[in-house]
Amino acid sequence: MTEGPVVYDNDRPEMLAFVPADVTSVLDVGCATGRFGATLRAARPRAAIHGIDPTPHDDTRSNPYATRTTGMYPDDLPAGVRYDYIVFNDVLEHMPDPWAALTATRELLNDDGRVVASIPNVRHLTVLLPLVLKGRWRYDDSGILDRTHLRFFTRSSMRDLFESSGYEVLQVQPLRVTKPKLIGRVNRMLGGAFTEFIAHQYAVVARARG
């Protein structure tokens, strides 16, 4: 039996901080059920919120988008449209070629536009310890080793992804940082040196160079 596509259903309120209050247009790439779009629409009511996803919108849910395109990014977007902010919430790691997607994104940004992305951190202890101690790399239905991930990134390679695709990285912010007592204490003593091992994700904000 062939399973249907996985449709993610998350509101991601922590990503609002990376989309300014005065934004006028946002594209939510991989918008899925539209929960992040609804979060954006409620918090940024003056902005035009757009979405694109390979799966059609569930008609039993309200649609928060001014336009919602069913198709592949960026090929199926309406021609000639540009955006202030383009958001990839846990999307780039699902793409066969995120470098090509980000390169194409530069042409879709308004002047001084921004790209915002959340990307899982494969250097997390929950991945490293089973790999090093037991040789395990076990995929799961969600999380850092989501079985639908095609690419895996560390903090350093996230930055390289953007810089090699023609961007200036403005911010790299850890998300969902777990702090076991001992590691948290040592991390504080070392000025955050262990953060990369206890952050599940990073948020990246970038703008096109030139």
SVG drawing of the C-alpha trace seen along z (x, -y; Angstrom):
<svg xmlns="http://www.w3.org/2000/svg" viewBox="-15 -49 49 51">
<polyline fill="none" stroke="black" stroke-width="0.4" points="0.0,0.0 1.3,-3.4 1.0,-6.0 0.0,-9.6 2.2,-12.6 3.0,-13.6 1.2,-16.9 2.6,-18.8 0.4,-20.7 2.3,-23.2 1.6,-26.8 5.3,-27.7 4.7,-30.8 8.5,-31.0 9.1,-32.0 7.0,-35.1 9.9,-37.0 11.8,-36.8 9.1,-38.4 8.8,-42.1 5.5,-43.8 5.7,-46.2 6.1,-43.5 3.7,-43.9 4.0,-40.5 5.1,-37.0 5.3,-33.7 5.0,-30.6 6.7,-27.8 5.5,-24.4 2.5,-25.9 0.8,-22.5 -2.4,-22.9 -1.9,-26.7 -1.4,-26.9 1.7,-29.1 -0.1,-31.2 -3.0,-31.7 -0.4,-32.6 1.1,-35.2 -2.3,-36.6 -3.3,-37.1 -0.1,-38.7 0.6,-40.7 -3.0,-41.7 -1.8,-44.3 0.4,-41.9 -0.6,-39.9 0.1,-36.3 0.6,-33.8 1.3,-30.1 2.5,-27.3 2.5,-23.5 2.4,-20.4 -0.8,-19.2 -4.2,-20.9 -5.7,-22.8 -8.0,-20.9 -11.5,-22.4 -12.5,-21.6 -10.1,-24.3 -10.2,-28.0 -7.7,-29.3 -5.5,-32.1 -3.8,-33.0 -4.5,-35.7 -3.4,-33.2 -2.5,-29.6 -0.8,-27.8 -0.9,-24.0 2.3,-23.0 6.1,-22.8 8.3,-25.7 9.3,-27.8 8.2,-26.6 4.5,-26.8 4.3,-30.3 2.5,-33.0 4.8,-34.8 6.2,-38.2 5.2,-38.2 7.7,-39.3 7.7,-39.2 9.2,-41.0 9.8,-37.8 9.9,-34.2 9.7,-31.6 10.8,-28.0 9.7,-26.4 11.4,-22.9 11.2,-22.8 14.7,-23.1 15.8,-19.7 13.0,-18.0 14.2,-19.4 16.4,-17.4 18.3,-20.6 17.9,-23.4 20.8,-25.3 18.9,-25.7 15.7,-26.6 17.5,-29.4 19.2,-30.6 15.9,-30.9 14.4,-32.6 16.7,-35.6 14.7,-36.6 11.4,-36.5 12.4,-38.9 11.6,-42.6 14.5,-45.1 16.0,-44.4 13.8,-41.3 14.6,-38.5 14.6,-34.7 13.7,-33.1 14.2,-29.4 14.0,-26.9 16.3,-23.9 16.8,-20.9 20.3,-20.5 21.7,-17.1 24.5,-17.7 22.1,-17.3 23.1,-14.9 20.0,-12.8 21.5,-12.0 25.2,-11.9 25.1,-9.7 23.3,-6.8 25.5,-7.1 28.8,-7.2 28.0,-4.8 25.8,-2.2 26.2,-2.9 22.5,-3.8 21.0,-6.2 17.3,-5.6 14.7,-7.5 11.5,-8.5 8.1,-9.9 9.1,-13.4 12.0,-15.4 15.6,-15.7 15.7,-12.3 12.4,-12.6 12.3,-9.8 11.3,-12.3 14.4,-14.4 16.6,-14.4 19.3,-16.7 20.9,-17.1 22.6,-20.3 24.6,-21.6 24.8,-25.2 27.9,-25.6 26.5,-23.9 23.3,-25.9 25.4,-29.1 27.3,-27.5 24.0,-26.6 22.9,-30.3 26.3,-31.8 26.9,-29.5 23.5,-30.3 24.2,-34.1 23.1,-35.3 24.4,-37.3 23.5,-35.6 22.1,-38.2 21.1,-35.9 21.5,-32.3 19.4,-31.7 19.1,-28.4 15.5,-27.0 14.1,-24.5 17.3,-24.3 17.1,-21.5 19.2,-22.0 19.9,-18.9 21.2,-20.1 24.9,-19.1 25.2,-20.1 23.3,-23.3 25.6,-24.2 28.7,-23.5 27.3,-25.3 26.7,-28.4 30.3,-28.2 31.7,-27.9 29.6,-30.8 27.3,-28.7 29.9,-26.5 27.7,-23.4 24.6,-25.1 24.9,-23.3 24.6,-20.0 21.4,-20.8 19.5,-23.0 17.0,-20.9 16.8,-23.6 18.2,-26.9 16.4,-29.9 18.3,-31.5 17.6,-35.0 19.4,-36.1 19.3,-38.6 20.5,-38.3 24.0,-39.8 24.1,-42.7"/>
</svg>
